[in-house]
Amino acid sequence: MFQYIQDFYLLSGIKGIFLANKKIDDQIKTFITYNKGRDWRLLQAPATNLRGDPVVCQLPFCSLHLHLQLSENPYTSGSISSKETAPGLLVATGNIGSELSYTDVGMFISSDGGNSWRQIFEEEYNVWFLDWGGALVALKQTSVPIRHLWVSFDEGRSWSKYSFTSTPLFVDGSLVDSGIETQIMTVFGHFSLRSEWQLVKVDYKSIFSRRCNKDDYQTWHLHNQGEPCVMGERKIYKKRKPGAQCSLGRDYSRTVVSEPCVCGQGDFECDYGYERHSNNQCVPAFWFSPSSLSKDCSIGQSYLNSTGYRRIVSNNCTDGLREKYMAKVEKCPGKAPRGLHILTADGKLVTEQGQNATFIILMEEGDLQRTNIQLDFGDGIAVSYANFSPVEDGIRHVYKSAGIFQVTAYAENSLGSDTAVLFLHVVCPVEHVHLNVPFVAIRNKDVNITAVVWPSKAGTLTYFWWFGNNTKPLITLESSISYVFAVEGMNTVTVQVAAGNTLIQDTKEIAVHEYFQSQLLSFSPNLDYHNPDIPEWRQDIGKVIRRALVTGIPDEQILVAVFPGLPTSAELFILPHKNTTEMRKSSEADLEQVVEILFNALNQNLVQFELKPGVEVIVYVTQLTLAPLVDSSTGHSSSAMLMLLSVVFVGLAVFLIYKFKRKIPWINIYAQVQHDKEQEMIGSVSQSENAPKITLSEFTDPEELMDKELDTRVMGETQPLPRACFTVWVRMLVSRVLGEAVTVTLGTSRY
């Protein structure tokens, strides 16, 4: 009922009396309160109208309703008016009925603070107070010119008509001096719509025949429908008798007799968190827990426990129900920690390595002064506090390494304990990312792609991978990913790395084909002296080498990738023609011709380029040699040495057989490459590797290879065992012994 207040008015001169227009069931009604809103009631309508006829209006179906809008024009009185110098006197515009209306309005006055009302006009008037409220002056609100005003000396019971101008005046307003003994007012307006302003000064001193004496005064008791105590006090005012046509003068004093009353039900309102029910009792609201008042209380201390009531502000009652309803002092019961929370000062769950991270610890309930707080930062460091107060401003900590740390808060007192956990991401700002991809990959086969981030220990990173024209990325927490390319041609790979608020990316292109051939390249030593080892230089050198290699071969079939580091090395990729997947066998033959042309030129040292004037660089085919095998582990050093010696003896035996093969007629070696068996092509290595890696399972067992070669008869002219086959066999045997993967180049193709 009290939630939909439309207008509100405070009666001047008396504290605690308010008027309010409230909307109830789509009707606006006027209510009055004498205890600052604790209790409200409707206004009783006047018993008679201006003509003395009785007014039939029964509460609560009918009552008096007032317009409570204050005037925006300081020269008019507005819809309602009261003065502190005239306590209890109230003049307002309103109507009688079931609700507030803007039609059939009149002027009403109350001389006793709103308890009873009388009608003074049947139309709207502006009313001003003169001489401490001893005289009322009224001017009709109208759009036509007027020349009369009305004056009342008996608080509106009777009015005398006076002419204030000989010519009717369009009244715009009136100005009354702010002095308390004012007996002069100024009316201003226009004689016509086009005339200038006219000021008319009205002096009422001649109306007051004399000064008031003690017989001209009476006492007035403030009350609320007969109840003499208002806001806990009994007040008696001295005011002029109605009809006494005398002036109060400067020495007038509103002598007020005031004494406190005994506290009753009407002097108390519901305390915070409580609401009044139909039985007039204050009970806790559904959202309020009375026990929460003691949550900041420690054992041994005391707190004020509300009874659900509090004395109305500015109420001066004493004794009576005051002791019953006042808050009680109670000992703090003490509580176990409950509702422990840990959060960062900025509300974020990520911080940078080396910077202060501030943690805030909150606890909903618990004996704060007797609670021990321990905070474990998750990096091997923890702090403890004997009471809760030092950590209210936050606990600072600097993480020296990146990662995800579990921050744990533990609160404990003699009554119990509670725990809270927070996972904090500590990151190191990433500065660079390098996408490590092979230059060439085989279609429909897995390709390993790695993103190398600097600095390497950047904490928790999120990787977003885009392949080709995909609009949605693959998201991982790992820096490597395996992907299968299904489309031949140049494919774009992009990676974005997110660390905290930092986001960086790198993009690379990879050539995808059904098959290809490749060969490692090396260079004359003079190239190393001019190698700055930067990506741009390596790209330019690759283009120069490709131009030096191409002799009537399409550019798109040749790809040269220069590896980082020294000595300078590169890899030559020979790619098939575009869209030749369906004609694989014929295109393989074409590819073999291209390989033969290029390798003949490389083997004859015919491929060279001028790095700068006077610096000629020769390009070679990298030849594999039998490098010594070294095992760094101590547990296998002796066995590795024995196996190495075995390999040397076996190699020596094979070499003797090869050297003297013409003297052993029963030994015939067939070393021709079988072209009818499809070769399995292995994709290129990444830039961090020197040669591709394959497992021993892809090769024929060394013993089977030896048996087959010894049992094979030469078809045509007997061929010597190629050095490459010898190298392959020895390296495979060593790898079988040591359990390693090997890097093999057989002829001009990689298998």
Residue pairs with C-beta under 8 A, 6 or more apart in sequence:
1 22
1 24
2 22
2 37
2 40
4 22
4 23
4 24
5 20
5 21
5 22
6 20
6 21
6 22
6 23
6 28
7 20
7 21
7 67
7 68
7 69
8 18
8 19
8 20
8 21
8 68
9 18
9 19
9 20
9 68
9 70
9 80
10 17
10 18
10 19
11 17
11 18
11 19
11 82
11 90
11 113
11 114
12 82
12 83
12 84
12 87
13 82
13 83
13 84
13 85
13 86
13 87
13 88
14 87
14 88
14 113
14 222
14 230
15 231
15 314
16 33
16 34
16 35
16 36
16 230
16 231
16 312
16 314
16 315
17 32
17 33
17 34
17 113
17 114
17 230
18 32
18 33
18 36
18 37
19 30
19 31
19 32
19 66
19 68
19 80
19 114
20 30
20 31
20 32
20 33
20 40
20 68
21 28
21 29
21 30
21 31
21 65
21 66
21 68
21 100
22 28
22 29
22 31
22 40
27 98
27 99
27 100
28 65
28 99
28 100
29 42
29 63
29 65
29 99
29 100
30 42
30 43
30 63
30 64
30 65
30 66
30 68
30 94
30 100
31 40
31 41
31 42
31 43
32 40
32 41
32 42
32 43
32 114
33 39
33 40
33 41
34 224
34 230
34 231
35 230
35 231
35 266
35 267
35 269
35 312
35 315
36 231
36 269
36 312
36 313
36 314
36 315
37 269
38 266
38 268
38 269
38 312
39 266
42 59
42 60
42 63
42 64
43 63
43 64
43 65
43 66
43 114
43 117
44 59
44 63
44 64
44 115
44 116
44 117
45 55
45 57
45 62
45 63
45 64
45 96
45 117
46 55
46 64
46 96
46 108
46 116
46 117
46 118
46 119
47 54
47 55
48 54
48 55
49 55
49 119
50 119
50 120
50 121
50 122
55 96
56 62
57 63
57 64
57 96
57 97
61 98
62 96
62 97
62 98
63 96
64 94
64 95
64 96
64 108
64 117
65 94
65 95
65 96
65 97
65 99
65 100
65 101
66 79
66 80
66 92
66 93
66 94
66 100
66 108
67 79
67 80
67 92
67 93
67 94
67 100
67 102
67 105
68 79
68 80
68 92
69 78
69 79
69 80
70 78
70 79
70 80
71 77
71 78
71 79
73 173
74 173
75 172
75 173
75 174
75 175
75 188
76 126
76 141
76 173
76 174
77 91
77 126
77 127
77 128
79 92
79 93
80 90
80 91
80 92
80 93
81 90
81 91
81 92
81 127
81 128
81 129
82 89
82 90
82 91
83 89
83 129
83 133
85 129
85 132
85 133
85 180
85 254
86 129
86 132
86 133
87 113
87 222
87 237
87 254
88 110
88 111
88 112
88 113
88 220
88 222
88 237
88 239
89 109
89 110
89 111
89 129
89 133
89 155
90 109
90 110
90 113
90 114
91 107
91 108
91 109
91 120
91 127
91 136
91 156
92 107
92 108
92 109
93 105
93 106
93 107
93 108
93 124
94 100
94 105
94 106
94 108
95 101
95 103
95 104
95 105
95 106
105 123
105 124
106 119
106 120
106 121
106 122
106 123
106 124
107 119
107 120
107 121
107 122
107 123
107 124
107 125
107 127
107 138
108 117
108 118
108 119
108 120
109 117
109 118
109 120
109 155
109 156
110 116
110 117
110 118
111 118
111 155
111 242
112 220
112 222
112 223
113 222
113 223
115 223
115 224
115 225
118 156
118 157
120 138
120 152
120 156
120 159
121 138
123 140
123 141
124 140
124 141
125 138
125 139
125 140
125 141
125 150
126 138
126 139
126 140
126 141
126 174
127 136
127 137
127 138
128 136
128 137
128 138
128 174
128 176
128 185
129 135
129 136
129 176
130 136
130 137
130 176
130 182
130 183
130 185
130 204
131 181
131 182
131 183
131 204
131 208
131 247
131 248
132 180
132 181
132 240
132 248
132 252
132 254
133 239
134 153
134 212
134 240
134 244
134 246
134 247
134 248
135 151
135 152
135 153
135 183
135 204
135 207
135 208
136 151
136 152
136 155
136 156
137 149
137 150
137 151
137 174
137 185
137 204
138 149
138 150
138 151
138 152
138 159
139 146
139 149
139 150
139 171
139 174
139 187
140 146
144 168
144 170
145 168
145 169
145 170
145 171
145 189
145 191
146 168
146 169
146 171
147 163
147 164
147 165
147 166
147 167
147 168
147 169
148 161
148 162
148 163
148 164
149 161
149 162
149 164
149 187
149 202
150 159
150 160
150 161
150 162
151 159
151 160
151 162
151 204
151 207
152 158
152 159
152 160
153 242
153 243
153 244
153 245
154 242
154 243
155 242
157 242
157 243
158 243
164 187
164 200
164 202
165 187
165 200
167 191
168 191
169 187
169 189
169 190
169 191
169 198
169 200
170 189
170 190
170 191
170 192
170 193
171 187
171 188
171 189
172 188
172 189
172 190
172 197
173 187
173 188
173 189
174 185
174 186
174 187
174 188
175 185
175 186
175 188
176 182
176 184
176 185
176 186
177 184
177 185
180 250
180 252
181 247
181 248
181 249
181 250
181 252
183 203
183 204
183 205
183 208
183 247
184 201
184 202
184 203
184 204
184 205
185 201
185 202
185 204
186 199
186 200
186 201
186 202
187 199
187 200
187 202
188 197
188 198
188 199
188 200
189 197
189 198
189 200
190 196
190 197
190 198
191 198
205 247
207 245
208 245
208 246
208 247
209 245
209 246
210 246
210 247
211 246
211 247
211 249
212 240
212 244
212 246
212 247
212 248
212 249
212 252
213 246
216 240
216 241
216 244
216 246
217 238
217 239
217 240
217 241
218 238
218 239
218 240
218 241
219 236
219 237
219 238
219 239
220 236
220 237
220 238
220 239
221 228
221 234
221 235
221 236
221 237
222 228
222 230
222 235
222 236
222 237
223 230
224 230
227 266
228 234
228 261
229 261
229 264
229 317
231 267
231 312
231 314
231 315
231 316
232 260
232 261
232 263
232 267
232 311
232 312
232 315
232 316
232 317
232 318
233 258
233 259
233 260
233 261
233 316
233 317
234 257
234 258
234 259
234 260
234 261
235 256
235 257
235 258
236 256
236 257
236 258
237 254
237 255
237 256
238 253
238 254
238 255
238 256
239 254
240 246
240 248
260 316
260 317
260 318
261 267
261 316
261 317
261 318
262 317
262 318
262 319
262 320
263 311
263 317
263 318
263 319
263 320
263 321
263 322
263 325
264 317
264 320
264 321
265 280
265 321
267 311
267 312
267 315
267 317
267 320
267 321
268 309
268 310
268 311
268 312
268 321
268 325
269 309
269 310
269 312
270 276
270 282
270 308
270 309
270 310
271 282
271 306
271 307
271 308
271 309
271 310
272 288
272 306
272 310
273 284
273 285
273 287
273 288
273 290
273 306
274 282
274 283
274 284
274 285
274 288
274 306
274 308
274 309
275 282
275 283
275 285
276 282
277 283
281 308
282 308
282 309
283 308
284 290
284 308
290 305
290 306
292 365
293 303
293 304
293 305
293 306
294 303
294 305
294 330
294 332
294 333
294 335
295 335
295 364
295 365
295 366
296 368
297 303
297 332
297 333
297 334
297 367
298 332
298 334
298 367
298 368
298 369
298 370
299 332
299 333
299 334
299 367
299 369
299 370
300 331
300 332
301 331
301 332
301 369
302 329
302 330
302 331
302 332
303 329
303 330
303 332
304 327
304 328
304 329
304 330
305 327
305 328
305 329
305 330
306 327
307 324
307 325
307 326
307 327
307 328
309 325
310 325
310 327
311 317
311 322
311 325
311 326
332 367
334 367
334 370
334 413
334 414
334 415
335 365
335 366
335 367
335 415
336 365
336 366
336 367
336 413
336 415
336 416
336 417
336 418
337 363
337 365
337 366
337 371
337 411
337 412
337 413
337 416
337 417
337 418
338 363
338 364
338 365
338 366
338 416
338 418
339 362
339 363
339 364
339 365
339 418
340 361
340 362
340 363
340 364
340 366
340 409
340 411
340 418
340 419
340 420
341 361
341 362
341 363
341 364
341 420
342 359
342 360
342 361
342 362
342 375
342 407
342 408
342 409
342 420
342 421
342 422
343 359
343 360
343 362
343 422
344 351
344 357
344 358
344 359
344 360
344 422
344 424
345 358
345 359
345 360
345 394
346 358
349 422
349 423
349 424
349 425
350 424
350 425
350 426
350 427
350 500
350 501
351 357
351 399
351 424
351 425
351 426
351 427
352 426
352 427
352 428
352 429
352 500
353 399
353 400
353 401
353 402
353 426
353 427
353 428
353 459
354 398
354 399
354 400
355 398
356 396
356 397
356 398
357 396
357 397
357 398
357 399
357 424
357 426
358 394
358 395
358 396
359 375
359 394
359 395
359 396
359 397
359 407
359 409
359 422
360 391
360 394
361 373
361 375
361 388
361 391
361 395
361 409
361 411
361 420
363 371
363 388
363 411
363 418
366 388
366 411
366 413
366 418
367 413
367 414
367 415
368 387
368 388
368 389
369 387
369 388
369 389
370 387
370 413
370 414
371 387
371 388
371 411
371 412
371 413
372 384
372 385
372 386
372 387
372 411
372 412
372 413
373 384
373 385
373 387
373 388
373 391
373 409
373 410
373 411
374 382
374 383
374 384
374 385
374 409
374 410
374 411
374 412
375 382
375 383
375 384
375 391
375 395
375 407
375 408
375 409
375 410
376 382
376 406
376 407
376 408
376 409
376 410
377 383
377 397
377 399
377 405
377 407
378 405
378 406
378 407
378 408
378 424
379 399
379 400
379 401
379 405
381 397
383 395
385 391
388 411
399 405
399 424
399 426
401 426
401 457
402 426
402 427
402 428
402 457
402 458
402 459
402 460
403 426
403 459
403 460
404 423
404 424
404 425
404 426
404 459
404 460
405 423
405 424
405 426
406 421
406 422
406 423
407 421
407 422
407 423
407 424
408 419
408 420
408 421
408 422
409 419
409 420
409 421
409 422
410 417
410 418
410 419
411 417
411 418
411 419
412 418
425 459
425 460
425 500
426 459
427 458
427 459
427 460
427 461
427 499
427 500
427 502
428 455
428 457
428 458
428 459
428 499
429 458
429 499
429 500
429 502
430 453
430 454
430 455
430 458
430 461
430 497
430 499
430 502
430 504
431 454
431 455
431 504
432 453
432 454
432 504
433 451
433 452
433 453
433 454
433 495
433 497
433 504
433 505
433 506
434 451
434 452
434 454
434 506
435 449
435 450
435 451
435 452
435 493
435 494
435 495
435 506
435 507
435 508
436 449
436 450
436 451
436 452
436 686
436 687
436 688
437 447
437 449
437 450
437 493
437 508
437 510
437 686
438 447
438 510
438 683
438 684
438 685
438 686
439 510
439 511
439 559
439 561
439 571
439 573
439 684
440 510
440 511
440 512
440 513
440 516
440 518
440 559
440 573
440 575
440 683
440 684
441 447
441 485
441 510
441 511
441 512
441 513
441 683
441 684
442 512
442 513
442 514
442 515
442 516
442 681
442 682
442 683
443 485
443 486
443 487
443 488
443 512
443 513
443 514
444 484
444 485
444 486
445 484
445 683
446 482
446 483
446 484
447 482
447 483
447 484
447 485
447 510
447 683
448 480
448 481
448 482
448 686
449 465
449 480
449 481
449 482
449 483
449 493
449 495
450 479
450 480
450 686
451 463
451 479
451 480
451 495
451 497
451 506
452 479
453 461
453 479
453 497
458 499
459 499
460 477
460 499
461 477
461 479
461 497
461 498
461 499
462 475
462 476
462 477
462 497
462 498
462 499
463 475
463 476
463 477
463 478
463 479
463 481
463 495
463 496
463 497
463 498
464 473
464 474
464 475
464 495
464 496
464 497
464 498
465 473
465 474
465 475
465 476
465 481
465 483
465 493
465 494
465 495
466 473
466 492
466 493
466 494
466 495
466 496
467 474
467 483
467 485
467 491
467 492
467 493
468 487
468 491
468 492
473 496
474 481
483 493
485 491
485 510
485 512
487 512
488 512
488 513
488 514
488 578
488 579
488 581
489 511
489 512
489 578
490 509
490 510
490 511
490 512
491 509
491 510
491 511
491 512
492 507
492 508
492 509
493 507
493 508
493 509
493 510
494 505
494 506
494 507
495 505
495 506
495 507
496 503
496 504
496 505
497 503
497 504
497 505
511 559
511 573
511 575
513 575
513 576
514 576
514 580
514 581
514 584
515 576
515 584
515 588
515 591
515 681
516 573
516 574
516 575
516 576
516 591
516 681
517 573
517 574
517 591
517 595
517 681
517 748
517 749
517 750
518 571
518 572
518 573
518 574
518 684
518 750
519 571
519 572
519 574
519 599
519 602
519 621
519 622
519 745
519 748
519 750
520 569
520 570
520 571
520 572
520 621
520 622
520 690
520 691
520 745
521 545
521 560
521 569
521 570
521 571
521 572
521 602
521 619
521 620
521 621
521 622
522 567
522 568
522 569
522 570
522 619
522 620
522 621
522 622
523 567
523 568
523 569
523 570
523 617
523 618
523 619
523 620
524 616
524 617
524 618
524 620
525 567
526 611
526 615
526 616
526 617
527 568
527 611
527 617
528 566
528 567
528 568
530 611
530 612
530 615
531 537
531 566
531 568
533 564
533 565
533 566
535 564
538 562
538 563
538 564
539 562
541 562
541 568
541 570
542 560
542 561
542 562
542 570
543 560
544 609
545 560
545 562
545 570
545 572
545 607
545 609
545 619
546 555
546 558
546 559
546 560
547 609
548 607
548 608
548 609
548 619
549 558
549 560
549 572
549 598
549 601
549 607
549 619
550 558
551 597
551 601
553 594
553 597
553 598
554 577
556 575
556 578
557 574
557 575
557 576
557 577
557 594
558 572
558 573
558 574
558 575
559 572
559 573
559 575
560 570
560 571
560 572
560 573
561 570
561 571
561 573
561 684
561 687
562 568
562 569
562 570
563 569
563 570
563 571
563 687
563 690
564 687
569 622
569 690
571 684
571 685
572 598
573 684
574 591
574 594
574 595
574 598
576 587
576 588
576 590
576 591
577 587
577 590
580 586
580 587
595 748
595 749
596 748
599 621
599 748
600 606
601 607
602 619
602 620
602 621
603 621
605 618
605 620
607 618
607 619
608 616
608 617
608 618
608 619
609 616
609 617
609 619
610 616
610 617
611 617
622 745
624 724
624 727
624 731
624 743
624 744
624 745
625 727
626 651
626 727
626 730
626 731
629 640
629 644
629 734
629 738
631 637
631 640
631 738
640 738
643 734
643 737
643 738
644 734
646 737
647 730
647 733
647 734
647 737
650 733
651 730
654 726
654 729
654 730
655 726
657 664
657 667
658 720
658 721
658 726
661 667
661 669
661 720
661 721
667 710
668 712
668 713
668 714
668 718
669 709
669 710
669 712
669 714
669 718
669 719
669 720
669 721
670 709
670 712
670 713
670 714
670 715
670 719
671 709
671 719
671 720
671 721
671 722
671 725
672 715
672 719
673 747
679 749
679 751
680 698
680 751
681 749
681 750
681 751
682 692
682 694
682 750
682 751
683 692
684 692
685 691
685 692
685 693
690 743
691 743
691 745
692 743
692 750
693 741
693 742
693 743
694 741
694 742
694 743
694 744
694 751
695 741
696 732
696 735
696 736
696 741
696 742
698 751
699 732
700 708
702 729
702 732
702 733
702 736
705 729
706 729
709 721
722 747
724 745
724 746
724 747
725 746
728 744
728 746
731 742
731 744
732 742
732 744
734 740
734 742
735 741
735 742
744 750
744 751
